[in-house]
Structures are given as C-alpha cells and as structure tokens.
Amino acid sequence: MKIGIPKEIKNNEHRVGLTPESVKKLTEKNNDVFVETDAGSEIGFSDADYQSAGATILDSASKVYSEAELIVKVKEPMLEEFQYLSSQHTLFTYFHLAGNKEQAKELVKTGITAIAYETVTAEDGTLPLLAPMSAIAGQIGFVVGSYFLLKPNKGIGVLLDSIGDIEPRVVTVIGAGVAGTEAIKKAVASGAHVKIIDLSEDKLQQLKQTFGAEKTEYIISTPETIAEALVLSDLVIGSVYVIGKEAPKVITKDMISKMKPGSVIVDIAIDQGGCIETSKPTTHDDPVFIHDDVIHYCVTNMPGAVPLTATLALNKATMPFIEILAKEGITKALESDQHLANGLNIKDGEIVHSAIKEALED
C-alpha cells in the first residue's frame, strides 16, 4: 500500500503520524511510505532517519497526497489541506467532527474515507486510540491549571501542592474517564482537596477504592452539585466526553460567574466543542482568555505540548490498525475488524457513523 505522512500544520502541532521505527515496519512488508520533508524534525526525527527506514521524502504536502492512498496524520486536516483531498484517499487520524460542524460538512464534500482514531473501539468498550492522548491531556490539564493560578499569570496566586499545615486548595474534576482520572492522580498527589464529579456511581466507587477518602470527595453529577463545587474551587478540569457527539455543556455561564476571581478552568473536551458554555478554542500560542474573571484554558491540541511523548504513545496504539489496513486493504480491513470499522466516520460522500450523523444534524 502507498502510505503518506504529511507534516502537521495546526498551530504548534509538532507530532507526526508515524515514527521512523513504525515506517521501517511498514516498508519491510513492501509498503511504500512517502513522508513530507521535515515532518518529524521538531521532535528529533530527521529526513535521513525516515530515509534509512525506507521512506521516500517529498518536498511538499501536495506531492505526498498525490502519491498516497492511505494518509496517516495526527490532527484533522486544516481547511488549506482540503485542496489535496479526493476520493482516492483514506485518512486515519483524529477528526472530532462534532466539534466543528461546518468544517465537517466541507470535509465530507472532498470524497475521502475518514477513519477516526477517537471512535475506534476495543473489546472492553474502551477507545484505545483516544486513550493515550486523553491520558496526556489529563496530566497536562493539571500542570497548566497550576501554572495559570500563579499571580503573574493573572491567577488567584496559590499553589495547589501542600505547604505545611495551610488548608489545601480545591481542585474539581468533572468527568472521570481516562483524561479525568489522570488529572485526579495529579491532583491527589499534590495534596489538594479534590472533588471528583461523575454520572456513574460505580465509577466513583472504583475511584474511591483507588484514591481513598482523605481530602477527596466523590460526587454524583447534577447541575446543583457542579455549581456547589465550582464556587469553592481554585482549579476546575472539565473532561466530559460522549463518543462521536458534541460534548454536553455541563458548566454554564451562570456557574462561571459565581467562581472565585483568578480561578482557572481547563476544558479538555474542547476538541468536541467543549463542556463549558463559556469555552472557545484557543492555541498554544495564545492559550487562555478571561471570562467573568475566570481564566479559561481551551487549547484544542493539548498533547501537542509534549509532541515527542505524544507521538510515541500514539504510534504504539495506532500501528496494529495501520498494519491491518496496509496488509488487507481498506475495504477488507474494515470488513474483518469491527472495532476498526467503528472508526469509520465518512464514506462515499456521507457521514456513516450514527452518533456523528446525529450530532451534525442537530
């Protein structure tokens, strides 16, 4: 199969679809891999590394797209990349179509086949290609939240970590999936008072067994419990996710207006439209804005802050599926692997994933 790796062009996106090690595995099985020049240079993967792995280096994105049938990326194609797309292409990447409905509709018109990392499933019902980036985003959420609480960053001016016998600060995590759980780990380890809010009582009980009850609360999610927690919180991390759909707005403008001035809110769900009513997408160049004296961090590619770690983690998860696609071909691979087929979002000019179709019709 002819496989293309274009350079990512989203703001501060230095991850790359395949590492040289992954490329070598593919070329050793007689696949042709085309890599855009400098695709991995920002994280230490040189063109020479890719050539040594058997890839052909091309000097433009247009040439990569022209040569390849399977395009392996990290982030959704930007509007300026749409000109390269056609029905000859299958894109395997993160799409988050429900997070940008207008762009999704334009993408459908290109005729591509879209297999989305975030809707590929596993036997246990988890999302194996979303999980590693969610875990990274959860950890980053706590780190950047702590950073923007500093007074020079317009925060309230507190440390979340324990300092002597000073009463601990309050961190609230809403949504205890993969990202939320990683944020909880960091918050508990800091010594902060942690409020964990989730819809599932079973999930809360599991977390209680893991983290205990000292300085940690386990709260069933309702508008009332969320509002009560936000009033007391220094840092709030929203990590609510619904497969294929726009994230529900569990935090309202009214709730934000009652939070402490200088508190920080991190919306990990921003790729899916955000779980906070006041959220809007930001970039690593300009990561925060202030609404009602509350600092909002809403970067749409949070794992891009640690691109080498994120690329290695993502490649480890995606490679088994890429190898299946390359070995069997797109059609047969989708027919033979239901979990991969659950990743199919667009085919023959139509949205084919039921949850995404419903989200885009709303």
ABEGO torsion letter per residue (X at the ends): XBBBBBBBABBGBABBABBAAAAAAAAAAGBBBBBBBGAAAAAGBBAAAAAAAGBBBBABAAAAAAABABBBBABBBBAAAAAABBAABBBBBBAGAAABAAAAAAAAAAGBBBBBAAABBBAAGBBAAAAAAAAAAAAAAAAAAAAAABAAAGBAGBBABBBEABBBBBBBBBEABAAAAAAAAAAAAAGBBBBBBBABAAAAAAAAAAAEABGBBBBBBBAAAAAAAAAABABBBBABBBBGBBBBBABBAAAAAABBBGBBBBBAAAAAGEABAABBBBBAABABBBBGGBBBBABABAAAABAAAAAAAAAAAAAAAAAAAAAAEAAAAAAABAAAAAABABBGGBBABAAAAAAAAX
